[in-house]
Amino acid sequence: MTAETWTEKTRQGETVRLVDLIDGPETTELVLRDTGGPSLAAALADPDTTATAALSLLAATCDTVSRLHQRGWGHGRIEADHVLL
């Protein structure tokens, strides 16, 4: 699968654009475009982030991961530092 195909199949909502897909014999690496925004961890640590906004960010993250799972994509650990907003 090419980067363009992956992007077309997953592009919705908060999913960032895929720059490259490196399909190795044991792992597949996704190279994503930098959003220029903060990480989820930084947003949650910001005292100006309200509880409502934090829940909205977490819900959007879960929705995005759910869509990837529905399309058969797996992943390693998901950490708030690696979720780009």
Protein Blocks (a to p, Z undefined) as FASTA:
>chain_A
ZZklmmmmmggcjbccdfbdcddfkbccdddddehiacfklmmmpmklcfklmmmmmmmm
mmmmmmmmmnopacddddfklmcZZ
